[in-house]
């Protein structure tokens, strides 16, 4: 196998983490929405945790993209 092909395969595998991030974000927002509809008075107190969970999950997706780009364009 050529080194260039191995780099492409590795970058593709590293991008699978972004699919996991999409699933995670869907779970975070669907759980928040379900909880907010069941108890609307507690929704405001949980909004900060929603944003924190979104930020951490999105950071993992950006990290996955960074690793893929490093595999493609680093030496």
PDB file of N, CA, C, O and CB in Angstrom:
ATOM      1  N   UNK A   1       0.850  -1.175   0.000  1.00  0.00           N
ATOM      2  CA  UNK A   1       0.000   0.000   0.000  1.00  0.00           C
ATOM      3  C   UNK A   1       0.893   1.235   0.000  1.00  0.00           C
ATOM      4  O   UNK A   1       1.894   1.296   0.713  1.00  0.00           O
ATOM      5  CB  UNK A   1      -0.966   0.000   1.223  1.00  0.00           C
ATOM      6  N   UNK A   2       0.524   2.184  -0.787  1.00  0.00           N
ATOM      7  CA  UNK A   2       1.273   3.427  -0.869  1.00  0.00           C
ATOM      8  C   UNK A   2       1.019   4.284   0.365  1.00  0.00           C
ATOM      9  O   UNK A   2      -0.024   4.173   1.009  1.00  0.00           O
ATOM     10  CB  UNK A   2       0.901   4.196  -2.140  1.00  0.00           C
ATOM     11  N   UNK A   3       1.977   5.130   0.680  1.00  0.00           N
ATOM     12  CA  UNK A   3       1.853   5.990   1.862  1.00  0.00           C
ATOM     13  C   UNK A   3       0.708   6.985   1.690  1.00  0.00           C
ATOM     14  O   UNK A   3       0.012   7.302   2.655  1.00  0.00           O
ATOM     15  CB  UNK A   3       3.173   6.740   2.124  1.00  0.00           C
ATOM     16  N   UNK A   4       0.511   7.478   0.473  1.00  0.00           N
ATOM     17  CA  UNK A   4      -0.567   8.446   0.234  1.00  0.00           C
ATOM     18  C   UNK A   4      -1.938   7.805   0.462  1.00  0.00           C
ATOM     19  O   UNK A   4      -2.836   8.442   1.013  1.00  0.00           O
ATOM     20  CB  UNK A   4      -0.477   9.009  -1.200  1.00  0.00           C
ATOM     21  N   UNK A   5      -2.100   6.568   0.046  1.00  0.00           N
ATOM     22  CA  UNK A   5      -3.371   5.870   0.262  1.00  0.00           C
ATOM     23  C   UNK A   5      -3.608   5.627   1.747  1.00  0.00           C
ATOM     24  O   UNK A   5      -4.735   5.744   2.229  1.00  0.00           O
ATOM     25  CB  UNK A   5      -3.390   4.534  -0.503  1.00  0.00           C
ATOM     26  N   UNK A   6      -2.548   5.290   2.468  1.00  0.00           N
ATOM     27  CA  UNK A   6      -2.683   5.067   3.911  1.00  0.00           C
ATOM     28  C   UNK A   6      -3.072   6.359   4.631  1.00  0.00           C
ATOM     29  O   UNK A   6      -3.848   6.331   5.587  1.00  0.00           O
ATOM     30  CB  UNK A   6      -1.368   4.512   4.493  1.00  0.00           C
ATOM     31  N   UNK A   7      -2.532   7.493   4.169  1.00  0.00           N
ATOM     32  CA  UNK A   7      -2.907   8.780   4.763  1.00  0.00           C
ATOM     33  C   UNK A   7      -4.386   9.074   4.540  1.00  0.00           C
ATOM     34  O   UNK A   7      -5.072   9.549   5.445  1.00  0.00           O
ATOM     35  CB  UNK A   7      -2.051   9.913   4.176  1.00  0.00           C
ATOM     36  N   UNK A   8      -4.870   8.794   3.350  1.00  0.00           N
ATOM     37  CA  UNK A   8      -6.280   9.040   3.050  1.00  0.00           C
ATOM     38  C   UNK A   8      -7.195   8.139   3.875  1.00  0.00           C
ATOM     39  O   UNK A   8      -8.227   8.590   4.373  1.00  0.00           O
ATOM     40  CB  UNK A   8      -6.547   8.830   1.563  1.00  0.00           C
ATOM     41  N   UNK A   9      -6.827   6.888   4.017  1.00  0.00           N
ATOM     42  CA  UNK A   9      -7.633   5.952   4.812  1.00  0.00           C
ATOM     43  C   UNK A   9      -7.634   6.376   6.279  1.00  0.00           C
ATOM     44  O   UNK A   9      -8.679   6.353   6.929  1.00  0.00           O
ATOM     45  CB  UNK A   9      -7.094   4.502   4.671  1.00  0.00           C
ATOM     46  N   UNK A  10      -6.485   6.757   6.798  1.00  0.00           N
ATOM     47  CA  UNK A  10      -6.394   7.204   8.190  1.00  0.00           C
ATOM     48  C   UNK A  10      -7.207   8.457   8.445  1.00  0.00           C
ATOM     49  O   UNK A  10      -7.855   8.579   9.485  1.00  0.00           O
ATOM     50  CB  UNK A  10      -4.951   7.455   8.565  1.00  0.00           C
ATOM     51  N   UNK A  11      -7.179   9.397   7.495  1.00  0.00           N
ATOM     52  CA  UNK A  11      -7.966  10.623   7.657  1.00  0.00           C
ATOM     53  C   UNK A  11      -9.456  10.313   7.607  1.00  0.00           C
ATOM     54  O   UNK A  11     -10.240  10.915   8.341  1.00  0.00           O
ATOM     55  CB  UNK A  11      -7.601  11.650   6.569  1.00  0.00           C
ATOM     56  N   UNK A  12      -9.848   9.390   6.758  1.00  0.00           N
ATOM     57  CA  UNK A  12     -11.264   9.001   6.703  1.00  0.00           C
ATOM     58  C   UNK A  12     -11.721   8.352   7.986  1.00  0.00           C
ATOM     59  O   UNK A  12     -12.828   8.612   8.456  1.00  0.00           O
ATOM     60  CB  UNK A  12     -11.510   8.058   5.547  1.00  0.00           C
ATOM     61  N   UNK A  13     -10.885   7.515   8.554  1.00  0.00           N
ATOM     62  CA  UNK A  13     -11.233   6.870   9.825  1.00  0.00           C
ATOM     63  C   UNK A  13     -11.296   7.904  10.951  1.00  0.00           C
ATOM     64  O   UNK A  13     -12.150   7.811  11.834  1.00  0.00           O
ATOM     65  CB  UNK A  13     -10.208   5.763  10.172  1.00  0.00           C
ATOM     66  N   UNK A  14     -10.392   8.889  10.921  1.00  0.00           N
ATOM     67  CA  UNK A  14     -10.416   9.935  11.948  1.00  0.00           C
ATOM     68  C   UNK A  14     -11.692  10.773  11.852  1.00  0.00           C
ATOM     69  O   UNK A  14     -12.163  11.295  12.863  1.00  0.00           O
ATOM     70  CB  UNK A  14      -9.181  10.842  11.817  1.00  0.00           C
ATOM     71  N   UNK A  15     -12.252  10.905  10.657  1.00  0.00           N
ATOM     72  CA  UNK A  15     -13.479  11.690  10.485  1.00  0.00           C
ATOM     73  C   UNK A  15     -14.710  10.967  11.013  1.00  0.00           C
ATOM     74  O   UNK A  15     -15.766  11.587  11.139  1.00  0.00           O
ATOM     75  CB  UNK A  15     -13.680  12.024   9.022  1.00  0.00           C
ATOM     76  N   UNK A  16     -14.613   9.701  11.319  1.00  0.00           N
ATOM     77  CA  UNK A  16     -15.756   8.987  11.887  1.00  0.00           C
ATOM     78  C   UNK A  16     -16.170   9.574  13.234  1.00  0.00           C
ATOM     79  O   UNK A  16     -17.324   9.451  13.645  1.00  0.00           O
ATOM     80  CB  UNK A  16     -15.428   7.504  12.045  1.00  0.00           C
ATOM     81  N   UNK A  17     -15.227  10.207  13.914  1.00  0.00           N
ATOM     82  CA  UNK A  17     -15.551  10.855  15.184  1.00  0.00           C
ATOM     83  C   UNK A  17     -16.570  11.961  15.029  1.00  0.00           C
ATOM     84  O   UNK A  17     -17.330  12.236  15.958  1.00  0.00           O
ATOM     85  CB  UNK A  17     -14.308  11.408  15.815  1.00  0.00           C
ATOM     86  N   UNK A  18     -16.600  12.601  13.875  1.00  0.00           N
ATOM     87  CA  UNK A  18     -17.582  13.661  13.653  1.00  0.00           C
ATOM     88  C   UNK A  18     -18.990  13.097  13.543  1.00  0.00           C
ATOM     89  O   UNK A  18     -19.955  13.775  13.896  1.00  0.00           O
ATOM     90  CB  UNK A  18     -17.238  14.449  12.394  1.00  0.00           C
ATOM     91  N   UNK A  19     -19.122  11.876  13.063  1.00  0.00           N
ATOM     92  CA  UNK A  19     -20.433  11.232  13.065  1.00  0.00           C
ATOM     93  C   UNK A  19     -20.912  10.964  14.475  1.00  0.00           C
ATOM     94  O   UNK A  19     -22.095  11.119  14.775  1.00  0.00           O
ATOM     95  CB  UNK A  19     -20.390   9.933  12.278  1.00  0.00           C
ATOM     96  N   UNK A  20     -19.998  10.562  15.342  1.00  0.00           N
ATOM     97  CA  UNK A  20     -20.337  10.361  16.748  1.00  0.00           C
ATOM     98  C   UNK A  20     -20.753  11.660  17.417  1.00  0.00           C
ATOM     99  O   UNK A  20     -21.640  11.668  18.270  1.00  0.00           O
ATOM    100  CB  UNK A  20     -19.163   9.754  17.491  1.00  0.00           C
ATOM    101  N   UNK A  21     -20.117  12.748  17.034  1.00  0.00           N
ATOM    102  CA  UNK A  21     -20.478  14.057  17.581  1.00  0.00           C
ATOM    103  C   UNK A  21     -21.894  14.434  17.151  1.00  0.00           C
ATOM    104  O   UNK A  21     -22.661  14.971  17.950  1.00  0.00           O
ATOM    105  CB  UNK A  21     -19.469  15.139  17.125  1.00  0.00           C
ATOM    106  N   UNK A  22     -22.240  14.163  15.915  1.00  0.00           N
ATOM    107  CA  UNK A  22     -23.594  14.476  15.441  1.00  0.00           C
ATOM    108  C   UNK A  22     -24.638  13.692  16.226  1.00  0.00           C
ATOM    109  O   UNK A  22     -25.684  14.232  16.588  1.00  0.00           O
ATOM    110  CB  UNK A  22     -23.726  14.170  13.939  1.00  0.00           C
ATOM    111  N   UNK A  23     -24.359  12.436  16.484  1.00  0.00           N
ATOM    112  CA  UNK A  23     -25.281  11.623  17.281  1.00  0.00           C
ATOM    113  C   UNK A  23     -25.358  12.158  18.709  1.00  0.00           C
ATOM    114  O   UNK A  23     -26.442  12.237  19.287  1.00  0.00           O
ATOM    115  CB  UNK A  23     -24.837  10.139  17.285  1.00  0.00           C
ATOM    116  N   UNK A  24     -24.215  12.524  19.273  1.00  0.00           N
ATOM    117  CA  UNK A  24     -24.187  13.061  20.634  1.00  0.00           C
ATOM    118  C   UNK A  24     -24.957  14.359  20.763  1.00  0.00           C
ATOM    119  O   UNK A  24     -25.677  14.563  21.741  1.00  0.00           O
ATOM    120  CB  UNK A  24     -22.764  13.277  21.074  1.00  0.00           C
ATOM    121  N   UNK A  25     -24.811  15.241  19.781  1.00  0.00           N
ATOM    122  CA  UNK A  25     -25.560  16.506  19.829  1.00  0.00           C
ATOM    123  C   UNK A  25     -27.050  16.268  19.712  1.00  0.00           C
ATOM    124  O   UNK A  25     -27.843  16.935  20.377  1.00  0.00           O
ATOM    125  CB  UNK A  25     -25.099  17.446  18.718  1.00  0.00           C
ATOM    126  N   UNK A  26     -27.432  15.329  18.878  1.00  0.00           N
ATOM    127  CA  UNK A  26     -28.849  14.990  18.780  1.00  0.00           C
ATOM    128  C   UNK A  26     -29.397  14.474  20.098  1.00  0.00           C
ATOM    129  O   UNK A  26     -30.509  14.822  20.496  1.00  0.00           O
ATOM    130  CB  UNK A  26     -29.067  13.957  17.695  1.00  0.00           C
ATOM    131  N   UNK A  27     -28.617  13.646  20.769  1.00  0.00           N
ATOM    132  CA  UNK A  27     -29.052  13.127  22.069  1.00  0.00           C
ATOM    133  C   UNK A  27     -29.149  14.230  23.119  1.00  0.00           C
ATOM    134  O   UNK A  27     -30.093  14.256  23.909  1.00  0.00           O
ATOM    135  CB  UNK A  27     -28.094  12.042  22.548  1.00  0.00           C
ATOM    136  N   UNK A  28     -28.183  15.134  23.130  1.00  0.00           N
ATOM    137  CA  UNK A  28     -28.197  16.219  24.117  1.00  0.00           C
ATOM    138  C   UNK A  28     -29.440  17.084  23.944  1.00  0.00           C
ATOM    139  O   UNK A  28     -30.157  17.346  24.909  1.00  0.00           O
ATOM    140  CB  UNK A  28     -26.927  17.085  23.993  1.00  0.00           C
ATOM    141  N   UNK A  29     -29.693  17.525  22.722  1.00  0.00           N
ATOM    142  CA  UNK A  29     -30.816  18.433  22.502  1.00  0.00           C
ATOM    143  C   UNK A  29     -32.160  17.727  22.626  1.00  0.00           C
ATOM    144  O   UNK A  29     -33.131  18.332  23.081  1.00  0.00           O
ATOM    145  CB  UNK A  29     -30.702  19.077  21.136  1.00  0.00           C
ATOM    146  N   UNK A  30     -32.233  16.461  22.231  1.00  0.00           N
ATOM    147  CA  UNK A  30     -33.515  15.769  22.378  1.00  0.00           C
ATOM    148  C   UNK A  30     -33.826  15.515  23.848  1.00  0.00           C
ATOM    149  O   UNK A  30     -34.986  15.593  24.255  1.00  0.00           O
ATOM    150  CB  UNK A  30     -33.504  14.441  21.603  1.00  0.00           C
ATOM    151  N   UNK A  31     -32.820  15.216  24.641  1.00  0.00           N
ATOM    152  CA  UNK A  31     -33.052  15.018  26.078  1.00  0.00           C
ATOM    153  C   UNK A  31     -33.465  16.318  26.749  1.00  0.00           C
ATOM    154  O   UNK A  31     -34.348  16.329  27.607  1.00  0.00           O
ATOM    155  CB  UNK A  31     -31.796  14.458  26.755  1.00  0.00           C
ATOM    156  N   UNK A  32     -32.822  17.416  26.354  1.00  0.00           N
ATOM    157  CA  UNK A  32     -33.208  18.710  26.926  1.00  0.00           C
ATOM    158  C   UNK A  32     -34.646  19.064  26.554  1.00  0.00           C
ATOM    159  O   UNK A  32     -35.424  19.511  27.397  1.00  0.00           O
ATOM    160  CB  UNK A  32     -32.252  19.816  26.448  1.00  0.00           C
ATOM    161  N   UNK A  33     -34.985  18.862  25.298  1.00  0.00           N
ATOM    162  CA  UNK A  33     -36.332  19.192  24.852  1.00  0.00           C
ATOM    163  C   UNK A  33     -37.378  18.327  25.552  1.00  0.00           C
ATOM    164  O   UNK A  33     -38.435  18.820  25.945  1.00  0.00           O
ATOM    165  CB  UNK A  33     -36.442  19.025  23.339  1.00  0.00           C
ATOM    166  N   UNK A  34     -37.084  17.044  25.705  1.00  0.00           N
ATOM    167  CA  UNK A  34     -38.028  16.166  26.401  1.00  0.00           C
ATOM    168  C   UNK A  34     -38.191  16.585  27.857  1.00  0.00           C
ATOM    169  O   UNK A  34     -39.305  16.601  28.380  1.00  0.00           O
ATOM    170  CB  UNK A  34     -37.561  14.707  26.324  1.00  0.00           C
ATOM    171  N   UNK A  35     -37.093  16.922  28.503  1.00  0.00           N
ATOM    172  CA  UNK A  35     -37.167  17.364  29.892  1.00  0.00           C
ATOM    173  C   UNK A  35     -37.865  18.700  30.042  1.00  0.00           C
ATOM    174  O   UNK A  35     -38.619  18.909  30.993  1.00  0.00           O
ATOM    175  CB  UNK A  35     -35.789  17.452  30.478  1.00  0.00           C
ATOM    176  N   UNK A  36     -37.615  19.614  29.096  1.00  0.00           N
ATOM    177  CA  UNK A  36     -38.250  20.930  29.166  1.00  0.00           C
ATOM    178  C   UNK A  36     -39.746  20.830  28.933  1.00  0.00           C
ATOM    179  O   UNK A  36     -40.512  21.600  29.512  1.00  0.00           O
ATOM    180  CB  UNK A  36     -37.627  21.879  28.148  1.00  0.00           C
ATOM    181  N   UNK A  37     -40.169  19.906  28.106  1.00  0.00           N
ATOM    182  CA  UNK A  37     -41.607  19.746  27.870  1.00  0.00           C
ATOM    183  C   UNK A  37     -42.301  19.083  29.063  1.00  0.00           C
ATOM    184  O   UNK A  37     -43.483  19.324  29.311  1.00  0.00           O
ATOM    185  CB  UNK A  37     -41.846  18.919  26.601  1.00  0.00           C
ATOM    186  N   UNK A  38     -41.574  18.260  29.788  1.00  0.00           N
ATOM    187  CA  UNK A  38     -42.179  17.617  30.963  1.00  0.00           C
ATOM    188  C   UNK A  38     -42.232  18.550  32.155  1.00  0.00           C
ATOM    189  O   UNK A  38     -43.184  18.516  32.935  1.00  0.00           O
ATOM    190  CB  UNK A  38     -41.407  16.363  31.335  1.00  0.00           C
ATOM    191  N   UNK A  39     -41.207  19.390  32.300  1.00  0.00           N
ATOM    192  CA  UNK A  39     -41.142  20.290  33.447  1.00  0.00           C
ATOM    193  C   UNK A  39     -40.630  21.647  32.980  1.00  0.00           C
ATOM    194  O   UNK A  39     -39.438  21.925  33.105  1.00  0.00           O
ATOM    195  CB  UNK A  39     -40.230  19.707  34.569  1.00  0.00           C
ATOM    196  N   UNK A  40     -41.496  22.489  32.450  1.00  0.00           N
ATOM    197  CA  UNK A  40     -41.051  23.769  31.881  1.00  0.00           C
ATOM    198  C   UNK A  40     -40.415  24.714  32.900  1.00  0.00           C
ATOM    199  O   UNK A  40     -39.585  25.546  32.534  1.00  0.00           O
ATOM    200  CB  UNK A  40     -42.216  24.459  31.236  1.00  0.00           C
ATOM    201  N   UNK A  41     -40.792  24.597  34.160  1.00  0.00           N
ATOM    202  CA  UNK A  41     -40.228  25.504  35.160  1.00  0.00           C
ATOM    203  C   UNK A  41     -38.755  25.212  35.441  1.00  0.00           C
ATOM    204  O   UNK A  41     -38.033  26.098  35.896  1.00  0.00           O
ATOM    205  CB  UNK A  41     -41.023  25.411  36.451  1.00  0.00           C
ATOM    206  N   UNK A  42     -38.301  23.996  35.182  1.00  0.00           N
ATOM    207  CA  UNK A  42     -36.896  23.642  35.419  1.00  0.00           C
ATOM    208  C   UNK A  42     -36.032  23.816  34.180  1.00  0.00           C
ATOM    209  O   UNK A  42     -34.818  23.626  34.250  1.00  0.00           O
ATOM    210  CB  UNK A  42     -36.798  22.213  35.903  1.00  0.00           C
ATOM    211  N   UNK A  43     -36.625  24.172  33.053  1.00  0.00           N
ATOM    212  CA  UNK A  43     -35.876  24.275  31.801  1.00  0.00           C
ATOM    213  C   UNK A  43     -34.835  25.392  31.859  1.00  0.00           C
ATOM    214  O   UNK A  43     -33.728  25.236  31.344  1.00  0.00           O
ATOM    215  CB  UNK A  43     -36.830  24.514  30.633  1.00  0.00           C
ATOM    216  N   UNK A  44     -35.187  26.518  32.485  1.00  0.00           N
ATOM    217  CA  UNK A  44     -34.238  27.633  32.537  1.00  0.00           C
ATOM    218  C   UNK A  44     -33.008  27.301  33.362  1.00  0.00           C
ATOM    219  O   UNK A  44     -31.911  27.758  33.041  1.00  0.00           O
ATOM    220  CB  UNK A  44     -34.910  28.866  33.104  1.00  0.00           C
ATOM    221  N   UNK A  45     -33.167  26.521  34.409  1.00  0.00           N
ATOM    222  CA  UNK A  45     -32.018  26.192  35.249  1.00  0.00           C
ATOM    223  C   UNK A  45     -31.091  25.178  34.578  1.00  0.00           C
ATOM    224  O   UNK A  45     -29.930  25.058  34.968  1.00  0.00           O
ATOM    225  CB  UNK A  45     -32.491  25.650  36.591  1.00  0.00           C
ATOM    226  N   UNK A  46     -31.577  24.458  33.589  1.00  0.00           N
ATOM    227  CA  UNK A  46     -30.760  23.455  32.907  1.00  0.00           C
ATOM    228  C   UNK A  46     -30.146  23.967  31.608  1.00  0.00           C
ATOM    229  O   UNK A  46     -29.380  23.250  30.964  1.00  0.00           O
ATOM    230  CB  UNK A  46     -31.590  22.233  32.620  1.00  0.00           C
ATOM    231  N   UNK A  47     -30.470  25.189  31.219  1.00  0.00           N
ATOM    232  CA  UNK A  47     -29.979  25.708  29.946  1.00  0.00           C
ATOM    233  C   UNK A  47     -28.462  25.856  29.930  1.00  0.00           C
ATOM    234  O   UNK A  47     -27.832  25.617  28.900  1.00  0.00           O
ATOM    235  CB  UNK A  47     -30.625  27.045  29.649  1.00  0.00           C
ATOM    236  N   UNK A  48     -27.871  26.241  31.046  1.00  0.00           N
ATOM    237  CA  UNK A  48     -26.413  26.362  31.134  1.00  0.00           C
ATOM    238  C   UNK A  48     -25.722  25.025  30.916  1.00  0.00           C
ATOM    239  O   UNK A  48     -24.692  24.948  30.247  1.00  0.00           O
ATOM    240  CB  UNK A  48     -26.012  26.933  32.488  1.00  0.00           C
ATOM    241  N   UNK A  49     -26.287  23.996  31.474  1.00  0.00           N
ATOM    242  CA  UNK A  49     -25.722  22.653  31.276  1.00  0.00           C
ATOM    243  C   UNK A  49     -25.885  22.197  29.834  1.00  0.00           C
ATOM    244  O   UNK A  49     -25.027  21.488  29.308  1.00  0.00           O
ATOM    245  CB  UNK A  49     -26.390  21.643  32.221  1.00  0.00           C
ATOM    246  N   UNK A  50     -26.967  22.593  29.195  1.00  0.00           N
ATOM    247  CA  UNK A  50     -27.169  22.275  27.783  1.00  0.00           C
ATOM    248  C   UNK A  50     -26.069  22.905  26.933  1.00  0.00           C
ATOM    249  O   UNK A  50     -25.487  22.240  26.076  1.00  0.00           O
ATOM    250  CB  UNK A  50     -28.556  22.759  27.310  1.00  0.00           C
ATOM    251  N   UNK A  51     -25.786  24.171  27.166  1.00  0.00           N
ATOM    252  CA  UNK A  51     -24.771  24.872  26.385  1.00  0.00           C
ATOM    253  C   UNK A  51     -23.391  24.297  26.666  1.00  0.00           C
ATOM    254  O   UNK A  51     -22.579  24.179  25.748  1.00  0.00           O
ATOM    255  CB  UNK A  51     -24.793  26.375  26.692  1.00  0.00           C
ATOM    256  N   UNK A  52     -23.108  23.940  27.903  1.00  0.00           N
ATOM    257  CA  UNK A  52     -21.817  23.332  28.236  1.00  0.00           C
ATOM    258  C   UNK A  52     -21.663  21.982  27.537  1.00  0.00           C
ATOM    259  O   UNK A  52     -20.602  21.687  26.986  1.00  0.00           O
ATOM    260  CB  UNK A  52     -21.676  23.160  29.765  1.00  0.00           C
ATOM    261  N   UNK A  53     -22.696  21.176  27.554  1.00  0.00           N
ATOM    262  CA  UNK A  53     -22.647  19.887  26.865  1.00  0.00           C
ATOM    263  C   UNK A  53     -22.472  20.050  25.372  1.00  0.00           C
ATOM    264  O   UNK A  53     -21.743  19.283  24.742  1.00  0.00           O
ATOM    265  CB  UNK A  53     -23.901  19.096  27.143  1.00  0.00           C
ATOM    266  N   UNK A  54     -23.138  21.051  24.796  1.00  0.00           N
ATOM    267  CA  UNK A  54     -22.976  21.335  23.377  1.00  0.00           C
ATOM    268  C   UNK A  54     -21.537  21.730  23.074  1.00  0.00           C
ATOM    269  O   UNK A  54     -20.957  21.257  22.097  1.00  0.00           O
ATOM    270  CB  UNK A  54     -23.937  22.442  22.936  1.00  0.00           C
ATOM    271  N   UNK A  55     -20.957  22.594  23.904  1.00  0.00           N
ATOM    272  CA  UNK A  55     -19.601  23.084  23.652  1.00  0.00           C
ATOM    273  C   UNK A  55     -18.574  21.958  23.751  1.00  0.00           C
ATOM    274  O   UNK A  55     -17.669  21.868  22.921  1.00  0.00           O
ATOM    275  CB  UNK A  55     -19.249  24.201  24.639  1.00  0.00           C
ATOM    276  N   UNK A  56     -18.707  21.112  24.748  1.00  0.00           N
ATOM    277  CA  UNK A  56     -17.748  20.012  24.916  1.00  0.00           C
ATOM    278  C   UNK A  56     -17.873  19.016  23.759  1.00  0.00           C
ATOM    279  O   UNK A  56     -16.864  18.555  23.224  1.00  0.00           O
ATOM    280  CB  UNK A  56     -17.976  19.291  26.272  1.00  0.00           C
ATOM    281  N   UNK A  57     -19.081  18.692  23.382  1.00  0.00           N
ATOM    282  CA  UNK A  57     -19.286  17.744  22.295  1.00  0.00           C
ATOM    283  C   UNK A  57     -18.782  18.316  20.976  1.00  0.00           C
ATOM    284  O   UNK A  57     -18.155  17.605  20.191  1.00  0.00           O
ATOM    285  CB  UNK A  57     -20.766  17.373  22.180  1.00  0.00           C
ATOM    286  N   UNK A  58     -19.047  19.574  20.731  1.00  0.00           N
ATOM    287  CA  UNK A  58     -18.579  20.207  19.500  1.00  0.00           C
ATOM    288  C   UNK A  58     -17.052  20.304  19.484  1.00  0.00           C
ATOM    289  O   UNK A  58     -16.438  20.171  18.425  1.00  0.00           O
ATOM    290  CB  UNK A  58     -19.204  21.605  19.346  1.00  0.00           C
ATOM    291  N   UNK A  59     -16.438  20.533  20.636  1.00  0.00           N
ATOM    292  CA  UNK A  59     -14.975  20.569  20.706  1.00  0.00           C
ATOM    293  C   UNK A  59     -14.374  19.220  20.333  1.00  0.00           C
ATOM    294  O   UNK A  59     -13.323  19.163  19.694  1.00  0.00           O
ATOM    295  CB  UNK A  59     -14.514  20.978  22.110  1.00  0.00           C
ATOM    296  N   UNK A  60     -15.026  18.148  20.723  1.00  0.00           N
ATOM    297  CA  UNK A  60     -14.529  16.823  20.339  1.00  0.00           C
ATOM    298  C   UNK A  60     -14.628  16.617  18.829  1.00  0.00           C
ATOM    299  O   UNK A  60     -13.759  15.977  18.238  1.00  0.00           O
ATOM    300  CB  UNK A  60     -15.313  15.724  21.073  1.00  0.00           C
ATOM    301  N   UNK A  61     -15.665  17.147  18.204  1.00  0.00           N
ATOM    302  CA  UNK A  61     -15.790  17.059  16.759  1.00  0.00           C
ATOM    303  C   UNK A  61     -14.711  17.859  16.048  1.00  0.00           C
ATOM    304  O   UNK A  61     -14.154  17.404  15.049  1.00  0.00           O
ATOM    305  CB  UNK A  61     -17.154  17.536  16.326  1.00  0.00           C
ATOM    306  N   UNK A  62     -14.416  19.040  16.555  1.00  0.00           N
ATOM    307  CA  UNK A  62     -13.362  19.863  15.965  1.00  0.00           C
ATOM    308  C   UNK A  62     -12.009  19.191  16.155  1.00  0.00           C
ATOM    309  O   UNK A  62     -11.154  19.264  15.272  1.00  0.00           O
ATOM    310  CB  UNK A  62     -13.356  21.276  16.588  1.00  0.00           C
ATOM    311  N   UNK A  63     -11.805  18.544  17.287  1.00  0.00           N
ATOM    312  CA  UNK A  63     -10.565  17.800  17.526  1.00  0.00           C
ATOM    313  C   UNK A  63     -10.434  16.650  16.531  1.00  0.00           C
ATOM    314  O   UNK A  63      -9.339  16.381  16.035  1.00  0.00           O
ATOM    315  CB  UNK A  63     -10.524  17.262  18.973  1.00  0.00           C
ATOM    316  N   UNK A  64     -11.525  15.980  16.242  1.00  0.00           N
ATOM    317  CA  UNK A  64     -11.512  14.895  15.269  1.00  0.00           C
ATOM    318  C   UNK A  64     -11.148  15.420  13.880  1.00  0.00           C
ATOM    319  O   UNK A  64     -10.366  14.794  13.164  1.00  0.00           O
ATOM    320  CB  UNK A  64     -12.876  14.190  15.234  1.00  0.00           C
ATOM    321  N   UNK A  65     -11.707  16.552  13.504  1.00  0.00           N
ATOM    322  CA  UNK A  65     -11.373  17.159  12.223  1.00  0.00           C
ATOM    323  C   UNK A  65      -9.913  17.582  12.179  1.00  0.00           C
ATOM    324  O   UNK A  65      -9.252  17.420  11.153  1.00  0.00           O
ATOM    325  CB  UNK A  65     -12.272  18.358  11.953  1.00  0.00           C
ATOM    326  N   UNK A  66      -9.407  18.115  13.268  1.00  0.00           N
ATOM    327  CA  UNK A  66      -8.007  18.524  13.341  1.00  0.00           C
ATOM    328  C   UNK A  66      -7.074  17.336  13.133  1.00  0.00           C
ATOM    329  O   UNK A  66      -6.083  17.439  12.410  1.00  0.00           O
ATOM    330  CB  UNK A  66      -7.717  19.190  14.687  1.00  0.00           C
ATOM    331  N   UNK A  67      -7.387  16.225  13.759  1.00  0.00           N
ATOM    332  CA  UNK A  67      -6.559  15.026  13.590  1.00  0.00           C
ATOM    333  C   UNK A  67      -6.576  14.558  12.147  1.00  0.00           C
ATOM    334  O   UNK A  67      -5.543  14.158  11.611  1.00  0.00           O
ATOM    335  CB  UNK A  67      -7.041  13.900  14.511  1.00  0.00           C
ATOM    336  N   UNK A  68      -7.753  14.604  11.505  1.00  0.00           N
ATOM    337  CA  UNK A  68      -7.847  14.203  10.098  1.00  0.00           C
ATOM    338  C   UNK A  68      -7.013  15.120   9.217  1.00  0.00           C
ATOM    339  O   UNK A  68      -6.314  14.651   8.319  1.00  0.00           O
ATOM    340  CB  UNK A  68      -9.308  14.211   9.631  1.00  0.00           C
ATOM    341  N   UNK A  69      -7.081  16.423   9.465  1.00  0.00           N
ATOM    342  CA  UNK A  69      -6.298  17.361   8.667  1.00  0.00           C
ATOM    343  C   UNK A  69      -4.805  17.199   8.910  1.00  0.00           C
ATOM    344  O   UNK A  69      -4.008  17.328   7.980  1.00  0.00           O
ATOM    345  CB  UNK A  69      -6.718  18.786   8.973  1.00  0.00           C
ATOM    346  N   UNK A  70      -4.420  16.919  10.142  1.00  0.00           N
ATOM    347  CA  UNK A  70      -3.007  16.656  10.427  1.00  0.00           C
ATOM    348  C   UNK A  70      -2.520  15.409   9.702  1.00  0.00           C
ATOM    349  O   UNK A  70      -1.400  15.378   9.193  1.00  0.00           O
ATOM    350  CB  UNK A  70      -2.785  16.502  11.934  1.00  0.00           C
ATOM    351  N   UNK A  71      -3.350  14.396   9.655  1.00  0.00           N
ATOM    352  CA  UNK A  71      -2.958  13.183   8.936  1.00  0.00           C
ATOM    353  C   UNK A  71      -2.806  13.432   7.437  1.00  0.00           C
ATOM    354  O   UNK A  71      -1.951  12.830   6.787  1.00  0.00           O
ATOM    355  CB  UNK A  71      -3.981  12.081   9.173  1.00  0.00           C
ATOM    356  N   UNK A  72      -3.628  14.312   6.897  1.00  0.00           N
ATOM    357  CA  UNK A  72      -3.560  14.589   5.461  1.00  0.00           C
ATOM    358  C   UNK A  72      -2.395  15.485   5.071  1.00  0.00           C
ATOM    359  O   UNK A  72      -1.706  15.222   4.085  1.00  0.00           O
ATOM    360  CB  UNK A  72      -4.837  15.221   5.009  1.00  0.00           C
ATOM    361  N   UNK A  73      -2.173  16.558   5.853  1.00  0.00           N
ATOM    362  CA  UNK A  73      -1.263  17.592   5.396  1.00  0.00           C
ATOM    363  C   UNK A  73       0.051  17.689   6.170  1.00  0.00           C
ATOM    364  O   UNK A  73       0.909  18.486   5.792  1.00  0.00           O
ATOM    365  CB  UNK A  73      -1.949  18.887   5.457  1.00  0.00           C
ATOM    366  N   UNK A  74       0.240  16.927   7.217  1.00  0.00           N
ATOM    367  CA  UNK A  74       1.517  16.954   7.936  1.00  0.00           C
ATOM    368  C   UNK A  74       2.511  16.064   7.229  1.00  0.00           C
ATOM    369  O   UNK A  74       2.155  14.982   6.761  1.00  0.00           O
ATOM    370  CB  UNK A  74       1.342  16.509   9.405  1.00  0.00           C
ATOM    371  N   UNK A  75       3.667  16.473   7.151  1.00  0.00           N
ATOM    372  CA  UNK A  75       4.806  15.803   6.512  1.00  0.00           C
ATOM    373  C   UNK A  75       4.502  14.594   5.771  1.00  0.00           C
ATOM    374  O   UNK A  75       5.403  13.974   5.206  1.00  0.00           O
ATOM    375  CB  UNK A  75       5.778  15.471   7.470  1.00  0.00           C
TER     376      UNK A  75
END
